[in-house]
Amino acid sequence: MFSEAQQVFQKIGNELGVAECLKRLGDIYGMQDKYDEAIQMISDAQNQFETFGNQLRAATCLWSLGELYRKQEKYDEATEMTLKAQKQFEEIGHKEGVADCLMNLGYIYVDQSQYDEAVKNFSNAQRQHQSIGRIVGVAWCYECLGRIYRLQGQYEKAEEAFTEALELFKGFPGEKYYIGYTLLEFGHLFFDMKDFVEARRKYEEARDIFDSHGQLEKQVDRCSRALAELDEAEAAGSISE
């Protein structure tokens, strides 16, 4: 569909339309895990947008390229593209774009186990989201921070972050994926702390949230596996006693 539209735009000389089609085709390739094709398409789109002085769309392409490189574990390229995108978003005063870049940088650093840098970026992203009233974004930053603190063994900080995230998500009951995922990660935290009663409570709550959505079967399965591991840990504990 988009490739046909691209041909039409090319015939009538609408280069901006061509660029938009390239970006959308790149997004589709990215969702299909065809990263090389996606990078080629979005790079072409980014160059087109730059030529026409459309800085917002060019920056969006750079952000997408950063995400694609991260998925390929090409972290230097991912960081470079994301920082370029952030700079362009800052130049045009697009705070949402800046926040999204900061979050992407946070993910890049988590993937490389550079947790202090990740915390810094997610904390900055949180402030950006807060400044423009994106409360779901603020809540998700807390969730990300909770995961990092857990990985660092800072359990008290992790518990505070997950609690804050869930408190904010209460205002957005439709965000079932985010809420369920936060509960699941909260369960993992209590599992690490060997508080199996609370871990079970969080796993079951996460499972029920995912199950109520109807299209999150994979996440329901993740909760079931977590509960099975919890059963094993409790059985092993009772045997050792």
Backbone torsions as a table, in degrees:
resi	resn	phi	psi	omega
1	MET	NA	-52.7	-178.8
2	PHE	-70.1	-32.4	178.1
3	SER	-67.0	-36.4	176.7
4	GLU	-67.3	-41.9	178.2
5	ALA	-63.2	-38.6	178.1
6	GLN	-59.0	-43.3	179.3
7	GLN	-62.9	-39.3	178.7
8	VAL	-64.3	-46.3	179.8
9	PHE	-61.1	-38.7	178.7
10	GLN	-63.8	-40.1	-179.3
11	LYS	-63.3	-37.6	-177.3
12	ILE	-94.5	3.3	175.8
13	GLY	75.6	22.1	178.3
14	ASN	-90.4	87.4	-174.7
15	GLU	-69.3	-29.8	178.6
16	LEU	-67.4	-38.1	175.8
17	GLY	-64.7	-38.7	177.1
18	VAL	-60.3	-44.6	-179.5
19	ALA	-61.7	-41.3	-179.7
20	GLU	-64.6	-39.8	177.9
21	CYS	-65.0	-40.9	178.6
22	LEU	-60.5	-42.6	179.6
23	LYS	-62.2	-44.6	-177.8
24	ARG	-69.0	-38.3	175.4
25	LEU	-63.0	-40.9	177.5
26	GLY	-61.3	-40.6	178.1
27	ASP	-62.2	-40.1	179.8
28	ILE	-65.2	-45.4	178.1
29	TYR	-60.4	-39.5	178.8
30	GLY	-61.6	-41.6	179.1
31	MET	-66.6	-24.3	177.9
32	GLN	-90.3	7.2	-178.6
33	ASP	63.5	22.8	174.8
34	LYS	-94.5	75.2	-167.2
35	TYR	-68.4	-39.8	-178.7
36	ASP	-62.9	-44.8	178.3
37	GLU	-64.0	-41.2	-179.4
38	ALA	-62.4	-44.1	-179.4
39	ILE	-62.8	-41.1	179.3
40	GLN	-62.3	-47.8	-178.6
41	MET	-62.3	-47.8	-175.3
42	ILE	-72.3	-32.7	174.7
43	SER	-63.0	-43.0	177.2
44	ASP	-61.9	-43.2	179.1
45	ALA	-62.8	-42.4	-179.1
46	GLN	-61.5	-42.1	177.8
47	ASN	-63.0	-39.6	178.8
48	GLN	-63.7	-47.1	-179.1
49	PHE	-62.7	-38.5	177.3
50	GLU	-61.5	-42.4	-179.7
51	THR	-59.3	-38.3	-178.6
52	PHE	-89.3	1.7	177.7
53	GLY	73.6	19.2	177.9
54	ASN	-89.0	85.5	-172.1
55	GLN	-67.5	-33.7	-179.5
56	LEU	-63.5	-48.4	-179.4
57	ARG	-69.6	-34.6	177.3
58	ALA	-63.9	-41.9	179.3
59	ALA	-65.8	-38.3	177.8
60	THR	-62.1	-38.7	177.1
61	CYS	-64.5	-41.9	179.0
62	LEU	-62.0	-41.0	177.6
63	TRP	-60.7	-45.3	179.9
64	SER	-61.7	-40.0	177.8
65	LEU	-63.0	-40.5	177.0
66	GLY	-59.8	-41.9	179.2
67	GLU	-65.7	-40.6	-180.0
68	LEU	-65.9	-42.8	177.8
69	TYR	-64.7	-36.0	178.1
70	ARG	-62.6	-42.4	179.8
71	LYS	-64.5	-25.3	176.3
72	GLN	-88.3	0.6	-177.8
73	GLU	63.7	27.9	173.1
74	LYS	-96.8	79.8	-166.9
75	TYR	-71.8	-32.3	177.6
76	ASP	-63.5	-46.8	179.1
77	GLU	-65.5	-39.2	179.8
78	ALA	-61.6	-44.5	-179.9
79	THR	-65.5	-43.4	-179.1
80	GLU	-60.3	-48.5	-179.0
81	MET	-64.5	-41.5	-177.7
82	THR	-67.4	-39.9	177.7
83	LEU	-66.3	-37.5	176.0
84	LYS	-63.3	-43.5	178.3
85	ALA	-61.8	-44.7	-179.6
86	GLN	-59.1	-43.4	-179.7
87	LYS	-61.8	-42.5	179.9
88	GLN	-67.1	-41.2	177.7
89	PHE	-62.1	-40.2	178.7
90	GLU	-63.6	-39.7	-178.2
91	GLU	-63.1	-32.4	-179.2
92	ILE	-100.8	5.2	175.8
93	GLY	71.2	30.6	-178.4
94	HIS	-94.7	91.2	-172.9
95	LYS	-66.8	-33.8	177.9
96	GLU	-61.5	-42.9	178.9
97	GLY	-63.4	-41.1	178.6
98	VAL	-61.8	-44.8	179.8
99	ALA	-61.3	-42.4	-179.8
100	ASP	-64.7	-36.7	177.3
101	CYS	-66.3	-42.7	179.1
102	LEU	-61.5	-38.6	178.0
103	MET	-67.4	-41.1	179.3
104	ASN	-62.7	-40.7	176.3
105	LEU	-61.4	-39.5	177.4
106	GLY	-59.4	-44.7	178.7
107	TYR	-62.9	-40.5	179.9
108	ILE	-59.8	-44.2	-179.1
109	TYR	-70.0	-36.7	176.5
110	VAL	-61.1	-44.7	-179.9
111	ASP	-57.3	-28.5	-179.2
112	GLN	-99.6	9.6	180.0
113	SER	60.7	27.0	175.5
114	GLN	-95.2	76.0	-166.7
115	TYR	-69.7	-35.6	-180.0
116	ASP	-63.6	-42.1	177.4
117	GLU	-65.8	-37.6	178.8
118	ALA	-62.9	-45.1	179.2
119	VAL	-58.7	-43.2	-179.4
120	LYS	-59.5	-45.0	-177.2
121	ASN	-71.8	-41.4	178.3
122	PHE	-66.6	-34.9	177.7
123	SER	-66.1	-41.1	176.9
124	ASN	-66.0	-40.6	178.2
125	ALA	-62.0	-40.8	179.3
126	GLN	-58.6	-44.1	179.5
127	ARG	-65.3	-38.3	177.6
128	GLN	-63.8	-46.9	178.4
129	HIS	-59.6	-41.8	-178.9
130	GLN	-62.3	-40.0	-175.8
131	SER	-66.9	-22.0	-179.8
132	ILE	-114.2	11.6	174.0
133	GLY	74.5	21.7	177.0
134	ARG	-87.7	80.7	-172.0
135	ILE	-67.6	-34.9	176.0
136	VAL	-61.2	-39.3	176.5
137	GLY	-63.7	-41.0	177.4
138	VAL	-61.2	-45.9	-179.1
139	ALA	-61.9	-42.0	-178.9
140	TRP	-67.2	-33.3	175.3
141	CYS	-62.9	-41.5	176.3
142	TYR	-60.7	-40.7	178.7
143	GLU	-61.3	-45.2	179.2
144	CYS	-61.9	-42.3	178.1
145	LEU	-63.7	-39.1	178.1
146	GLY	-59.4	-43.1	179.2
147	ARG	-63.0	-41.6	-178.5
148	ILE	-66.1	-45.5	179.8
149	TYR	-60.5	-37.9	177.3
150	ARG	-62.3	-44.5	180.0
151	LEU	-63.0	-29.2	178.8
152	GLN	-85.2	-4.1	-177.6
153	GLY	77.7	14.3	178.2
154	GLN	-92.5	75.4	-169.1
155	TYR	-67.0	-36.3	-179.2
156	GLU	-65.3	-44.5	177.8
157	LYS	-64.0	-39.9	179.3
158	ALA	-61.6	-44.5	-179.8
159	GLU	-62.3	-41.3	178.5
160	GLU	-63.0	-42.6	-177.8
161	ALA	-66.5	-45.5	179.0
162	PHE	-63.3	-40.4	179.7
163	THR	-61.9	-44.0	179.4
164	GLU	-63.8	-41.6	179.8
165	ALA	-60.6	-47.8	-178.4
166	LEU	-65.4	-35.5	178.1
167	GLU	-61.9	-42.4	179.2
168	LEU	-70.3	-37.9	-179.2
169	PHE	-66.8	-18.7	178.2
170	LYS	-56.9	-29.5	180.0
171	GLY	-79.1	-4.2	-177.6
172	PHE	-134.9	67.3	-175.2
173	PRO	-62.1	-17.4	179.2
174	GLY	-76.6	-14.3	-178.9
175	GLU	-82.7	63.5	-171.4
176	LYS	-66.0	-36.7	-179.8
177	TYR	-62.3	-50.3	-177.9
178	TYR	-62.1	-42.8	-178.5
179	ILE	-65.5	-47.3	-179.6
180	GLY	-62.0	-41.9	-178.7
181	TYR	-65.5	-39.2	178.0
182	THR	-63.4	-43.1	178.2
183	LEU	-63.2	-40.8	178.8
184	LEU	-61.6	-46.1	179.1
185	GLU	-66.3	-35.1	176.3
186	PHE	-62.7	-39.6	176.8
187	GLY	-61.6	-42.1	178.0
188	HIS	-59.9	-37.9	178.9
189	LEU	-61.5	-49.3	-179.6
190	PHE	-65.0	-32.6	175.2
191	PHE	-60.5	-46.8	178.9
192	ASP	-60.6	-34.1	-178.7
193	MET	-82.7	-1.2	-178.6
194	LYS	62.1	26.2	171.9
195	ASP	-94.5	78.9	-170.6
196	PHE	-69.2	-29.0	179.0
197	VAL	-64.6	-47.7	-179.4
198	GLU	-70.6	-35.7	177.5
199	ALA	-60.3	-46.0	179.2
200	ARG	-60.2	-42.6	-179.3
201	ARG	-59.7	-43.9	-178.8
202	LYS	-69.7	-41.7	178.7
203	TYR	-61.3	-44.3	-178.3
204	GLU	-67.5	-38.6	178.1
205	GLU	-65.0	-42.1	178.1
206	ALA	-62.0	-45.0	-180.0
207	ARG	-58.7	-43.6	-178.4
208	ASP	-66.5	-37.7	178.6
209	ILE	-64.1	-49.4	179.4
210	PHE	-61.4	-42.0	-177.1
211	ASP	-64.7	-32.5	-178.2
212	SER	-71.9	-18.1	-179.3
213	HIS	-75.7	-38.8	177.2
214	GLY	92.3	-16.7	-179.5
215	GLN	-125.5	21.4	-177.3
216	LEU	-122.4	43.3	-176.3
217	GLU	-59.5	-38.0	-179.8
218	LYS	-61.8	-37.1	179.5
219	GLN	-71.5	-35.2	174.8
220	VAL	-60.4	-42.7	179.1
221	ASP	-62.4	-38.0	178.6
222	ARG	-61.9	-41.0	178.7
223	CYS	-66.0	-39.6	179.0
224	SER	-63.3	-40.3	177.9
225	ARG	-65.2	-39.8	179.1
226	ALA	-63.4	-40.4	178.4
227	LEU	-66.4	-36.5	177.9
228	ALA	-64.7	-41.7	177.6
229	GLU	-65.3	-36.1	177.8
230	LEU	-64.7	-42.5	177.2
231	ASP	-58.3	-43.0	-179.7
232	GLU	-63.9	-43.0	-178.9
233	ALA	-64.5	-40.5	179.6
234	GLU	-67.5	-39.8	179.2
235	ALA	-64.7	-42.6	179.1
236	ALA	-63.4	-38.2	180.0
237	GLY	-65.4	-40.8	-178.9
238	SER	-70.0	-32.9	178.2
239	ILE	-67.5	-43.3	-178.5
240	SER	-66.2	-28.2	178.0
241	GLU	-73.8	NA	NA
